[in-house]
Amino acid sequence: MSNTSFLRPSTFLLTGIPGMAGGNMWIAIPFCSMYVISIVGNSTVLLVIKADHSLHKPMYFFLSMLAVAELGVSLSTLPTVLSVLLFDSREIGLDACLAQMFFIHCFSIMDSGVLWAMAFDRFVAIYNPLQYASVLTTPRIGLIGLGLTVRSVVLLIPLPILLRRLPFCRSHVLAHAFCLHPNLIQLPCADIKVNNTYGLFVVLSTFGLDSVSIVLSYVMIIKTVLSIASKEERLKALNTCVSHICAVLIYYIPMIGVSMVHRFGKHASPLTHVLMANIYLLVPPVLNPIIYSVKTKQIRRGICKLLTSKWH
């Protein structure tokens, strides 16, 4: 009899790194390091922007929103990932699993929305620099942030409700050390057409719409940059977009990889599924604060100022 048959119907088993159960403690070291870098890095970006009034500008307000979203993703996955790797505690209740799924996807959608907002910010700054401050005022930025939050919450509330009503009478073993909708939706022994249709609608109306909007923003940016006469000014304008382009690539490439593996990688090894999901959720929150700290002089100067003040 399988181990999963002893579980209550409302309990699932999380999975660590397949084939490496004996080395979970060693595997936990890089994971812990990534969480520390993510939490410290994004918290530092938030503190620097809050403390330095010269950074109270649209670009940095959007950067602080990105840091909040990525902190949310990291903190949503941290409890179960570390409990599996450090303590081999693999059981999770249905309600806790649905709550974790909600927060992971909610913050991921916010992440995507903020990347779109940052692309729009760069377009306004390059296309109409004289009107930049009057177009992206603080109240408007606040409304954009509120709108992105409401969009994430409203669109995702139905997902756990639709899953909650289904009977989970198949295997209760999840493919990851955290709960994701594409994984959970494969486990019920009931008709899941409504769940699949609504899930596809959420993906298209968030990630799909955001990615198209980002591409259109950069088409307009490139068109505007090419109309600038001075080569030096063209390079200067494009240089302001480098950090954001890196953030977009770091976010969307792993997401596309995860989607491809879930859709077409049914015969791929479990390790491939686990690695792709972990890269998608853990790598962007680690790399983005590093990229913005290295590439943005104002953030770098703010970090030095913050460390100097703490030291004294």
N, C-alpha and C positions, 0 to 999 in steps of 0.2 A: 504493500500500500504506500502511496506517495506521501511525502511530508505534508503536502498542501491539503490532503483530505482531512487532517486533524484540525485545520484552521476553522475558526468560525466564519460564516458566510460574509461577515463584514470586516474581515481581516485580510491583508495582503502581505506578501513577502517581497521586500526590496532586494535588489541584486547589486553586489559590489562590482569588482572587476573580474569577469569570467576567467577561470583558469588560474587565478592568483589568490585564492582564498587563504593559503598559508602565509602570504606575504602582505596581508592587509595593513599591518602596522607600518611597514616600509612604504607602501603606496600612500598611506595617510600623510606622510611628511610633505611631498609636493602639493597635495591637496590643501593641507593646512597653510602652507606657504602662500598658495594662490589666494586663499581666503583672507589671510592677513594683509597681503599686498592690496587686494581689492578694497577691503574695508578701510584700511589706513589711507590708501591713495585717494579714494573718492571722498572720504571724510575730510582729508587735507584740502582738496579742491574746494569743498563747500566752506570750510573755515577761512581759507584765503579770500574767497569772493565775498564772504560776509564781513570780514575784518577790513578789507581794503575798499574804501569808498570810490576810488578811481576805477574799480572794476564793476561798479554798478551800472553796467551798460547791457544792451540787448544780448550781445554775443555771450557774455559771461553769465547772464541770467539763464539762458538756454543751456549753457554748459553745466550750471548747477542743477538744472532739471535732469540732465543726462546722468549726472553723478547720483542723484536721488534714485532714479529708475534702476541704475546698475547696483546700487547698494541694496535695493529691494530684491533684485534677482539673486544676489549673493546670499542675503540673509534668509531668503525663502528656501534655498536648497541646503544651506549649511547644516541644520540640525540632523536631517536624515543621512546626508552623505557622511558626516563625521561619526554618527552613531553606528553606521554600518561598518566603516573602516576601522574605527578605534575599538568598538565594543561588540562587534558582530551582532548588533541588535537590529534585526531585519523586519520585525513585524510592525505594521502600521494599520490603524483602523480606517474604515471606509471614509468616515467624516473628516478625519485628519488628512487623509490622502486627497480628498476632494478640495479641502481648504488649501493645501499646499499647491495643488494643480492650479487653482484659481489665482493665487498670488504670483506664481511663476509666470503664467501666461499674461496676467494683468500688467506686471512690470515689464515683460518683454514687449507688449504692445505699446506701452508708454515709451519705452526705449526707441522703438521704431518711429513713433509719432514725433518725438523730440528731434530725432535725426532729420525728419522732414522739415520741422520748424527751423532747425539750424541751417538747412539748405536754403530756405526762404530768406532767412536773415542774411546769408552771404550774397544772395541775389540782390536784395534791396541795397545792401552796403556798396556793391559794385555798380549796379545799374543807376542808382540815384543817391550818391553819397551825401548830397546837400540836404536831402529830405529824410535821411536815414533815422535821425532821432525823433522826427515828428511822425513818421510812419509807425515805427516800433516803439511806442511809448510804454512806460512801465505798466499802466493799467491794461493795455492791449496784450502785453506779454503775459500778465497775470491771467487774462481771459483765455489766452492760447493754452497755458498750462492747465487751467481748470477744465477747458474743453477736452484736452487730451486725457485727463484723468477720468472725467465723466464717460468719455467714449469707451475707455478700457473697461471700466466697472460695469456699465450698462450692457455692453456686448457680451461680457463673460459671465454675468450672473446666471443666464439660462444653462450654461454648460454643466455645472455640477448638479443643477436641478434635474436636467434631462438624464444624466448618468445615475443619479440617486434612485430613480424609479425602476432601473433595470435589474434583473436577477443575474448575479455573478456566479454561475455554476460551473464554469470551466476552470482552468488553471488560475490560481491566485498569485502566481509569481510574476512580478513586474520586471521589465527589462533593464531598469535603471535603479539608482539609489535615491530616486525622487519620483514623484508622480507627474506624468505628462498625459495630456488628453489623447494623442495618437496611440499611446500604449494602452491606456485604460479602455479605450473604445473597442479594442480587439478582444476583450475578455468576456463581455456579457453573452449569454445564450438566448438572445431575443433579437427582434427586428431593430436595427440601429440606423435605418434610413434617415429618420428625422435628425438624429445626432450627427451623422455624417454630413447631411445637407447644411445644417446650421453651422457646423464646424468649418465647412468650406466657405460659407458666407462670411464668417468672422475673419478668416484668413484673407479673402479677397478684399473685404472692406477696410482692412487695416494694413497688413503687410503689402498686399497688392497695390492698394491705392497710394500708400506712402512711398513705395519704391518707384512707381510711375511718376509721382510728384517730384521726387528727388532727381530723377533723370531729366525731367522737363526743366527743373530749376537750373541744372547744370548746362543744359542746352542753351538756355537764355544767358547764363553766365558766360559761357564760351563765346556766344554771339556778341555780347557786350564787350568782352575783353578784346576780341579781334578788331573791334571798331576803335579801340584806343590807339592813337598814333604812336606814342612813345613805347619802345620795346621795354624799357626799364619799368614804366608804369604798368605794362601788361604783366610782366613777371611779378611785380609787387602785388597786383590784384590777385593773381593766381596763387601766390604764396599764402594768402590769407585763408585759402580753401584747403590746403594740404592736410591739416589735422583732421578736418571734417571728412575729407575723402577717405583717409585712413580709417576713421571710425566707422564709416558706412561699409567699407570693404570688410573690416574685421567682424562686423555684425551680420551682414547679409550673406557672405560666402559660407560660413558654417551653417547658417539657417537653411540655405539652399541644399547644402550637403546632407543635413538631417532629413529634410523633406524627400530628397532623392532616395536615401537609404530606406526610409519608411515606406515609400511608394513602390520602389523597384528592387530593393535589396532584401527580399524575403529569404533568399538563400545565402545572404551574407552572414558571416560569423557573428555571434552575439557580441564579441569584443568590438567589432566595427560599429555596431549600434550604440554601444556604451560610450566609446571614445568620441564619436561624432556628437552625441548629446552633451557630453561633458565639455567638449571644446566650444560648442554653441553657447552654453550657459555660463561657463567659467572664464573663458579667455577674454571676451570683450570687457568685462568689468575690471580685469587685471591690466590690460594693455592701454585702455583709453586714458586713464589718469596719467600714465607714464608718457604717452604720446603728447597730450596737451601740456604736460609739465616741461617736456623737452622742447617742443616746437613753439610754445607761446611764451614770449619774453616776460610779459606782465605776470603770468602765473608763476614762472620761475622766480621772478623778483619778489612776489608776494610770499612764496614759500620760504625764501631766504630771510625775509623780514620777520615772518612768523617764528621761524626757528631762532633767530637772533633775539627777539623779544622774550621768548620762553627761556632762552639760556641766561639772559640777564635777570 
